[in-house]
Amino acid sequence: MMSNTLLALIAFSPILLAAVLLLALQWPAKKAMPFAFALTVVIALFVWDMTGTRVLASSLQGAVMSLSLLWIIFGAILLLNTLKHTGAITTIRNGFTAISPDRRVQAIIVAWCFGSFIEGASGFGTPAAVAAPLMVALGFPALAAVLMGMMIQSTPVSFGAVGTPIIVGVTTGLDTQAMAPSLASAGSDWASYLQLVTNNVAILHAITGTLMPVLMTVMLTRFFGKNKSWKEGLNIAPFALFAGLAFTLPYAITALLLGPEFPSLLGGLIGLAIVVTATRKGFLIPANHWDFPEDKDWPAEWLGSIKLSRADISERPVGLLMAWFPYILLPILLILSRTNDTVKAWLTNLSLNFTNILGEVGISANIQPLYLPGGLLILVSVIAVLLQAKSLKPLGKALSESSKTLLGAGFVLLFTVPMVRIFINSGVNTADMVSMPVMTANFATEMVGGMFPAISGVVGALGAFIAGSNTVSNMMLAQFQYETAQSLGISTALIVALQAVGAAAGNMIAIHNVVAASATVGLLGREGATLRKTALPTLYYLLVIGVLGMAAIYLIGVTDPMMTSNG
């Protein structure tokens, strides 16, 4: 008979294997995740004594859930590529060039405000891929552009792609059917619980993220300034704090009132409008504008192989209002679909339901293609191309590019999500053992005990570091976090929220995201230089949310509806 400690280590071994293959051996995810999935299947069959039918049913459930996620990813990528081919992205870029000559201000507007908005609408690493080449076009060194783009892969990420990390990641990562009776006995339901998680995520991010623009400016001046000065970044701290609040306040309010779909999208849009207006009026802008050294003095490490200049983005084939129209229409449609019962009922009427797959009770999944954000993103893409190009030709190009991009992500997810579902469904077995997440949670509880809230975010960040995705980290680890909180008798909703926030912070050091952003400016092969710098804001984020988590539980006494029935 194996000890619980050994069983916990075995249960966690697929994630450890993924870490070794991805990080130590530098395998691509499309090669590493099939091995991690295969190890999970072996453990499920021969250690946990799950039936072959249940393992296969769990895998099929994960495949269906992967399709929902891929549908959203496809819509997000399609919209971006469509706007690229109609010329709208060029117009949006041009709109930023004359706002301010101060590079610190440009970084805040382009990366923090515009990037957060793009994260809310698209997610999946898109903001860094959009912001980095834009900043290079404005005259930033390639390495500085990637660093700024990566630093916004934090606060807005938990509500990126219209809430996918929460709506899909947390919902898929938790055993919602098993939770239902406990929630019902406490007078609650899943929708209320998810909103509670959303509230906690928004508050944690709003407190921690408000300082991110300050960190961005000090890192910009310290690592890319002629004087290598932290102080030159702090000189614009009042404006940077103002910009932080311009995003985080509407972001938090939106989360509390409307749920997880819109905080980053509306927060970014409102913040962008506020900060651009304030910049034009010179509000809190220092008299002395800061700039990089002359480009002839830039070290080779700063330079990418792709050279862009203002001349490359000088054409304006689409008017400014028309260029922005799809990003104005998208939140309107999303809000309408989530708040109008008639529209919601119509969109959810088309639903592909898979109940008790292969006869395994409780293993179910569904796809709602019209209601999922992917459907609305595709609709907006079609409307955009008709209005902006008066032709469907750009849409054809965008469809081709988006499909190719989707293939790589799809292959990885079709192994990652089934692996997660086997983890979660492993509690039903012939050996009468608790599930793999419960086993690892019990082990973690014994190891760190009541200090777990301090490291909960670190666990989430590790998942994102490995998977390159907040959503996938939540899928892999939300149940582990939930079970640990439950065994400690502390707020499960807060611990799951710390998982989501930590996973968002982990995106700043996710190798996949760094590679994707670096590729847009021709900086491949120097990801280490970026990671050494993004480690600093990641550490800041994890330290702050660890302190906030401990304070919320042990000083404020935060609890949730689950505590009523769990004791």
Secondary structure, DSSP 8 states (H G I E B T S, - for coil): ---HHHHHHHHHHHHHHHHIIIIIS---HHHHHHHHHHHHHHHHHHTS---HHHHHHHHHHHHHHHHHHHHHHHHHHHHHHHHHHHTHHHHHHHHHHTS-S-HHHHHIIIIIIIHHHHHHHT-TTHHHHHHHHHHHHTT--HHHHHHHHHHTSSTTGGGHHHHHIIIIIIHHHS-HHHHHHHHHHTT--HHHHHHHHHHHHHHHHHHHHTTHHHHHHHHHHHHHSTT--SHHHHTTHHHHHHHHHHHHHHHHHHHHHH-SSSHHHHHHHHHHHHHHHHHHTTTT--SS------GGG--GGG--S----GGGG----S-HHHHHHHHHHHHHHHHHHHH-HHHHHHHHTS-EEE-SGGG-TT--EEE-TTTSHHHHHHHHHHHHHHHHTSSSHHHHHHHHHHHHHHHHHHHHHHHHHHHHHHHHHTTS-TT----HHHHHHHHHHHHHGGGHHHHHHHHHHHHHHHHS-HHHHHHHHHHHHHHHHHHHTS-HHHHHHHHHHHHHHHGGG-HHHHHHHHHHTT-TT-HHHHHHHHHHHHHHHHHHHHHHHHHIIIII----THHHHH-
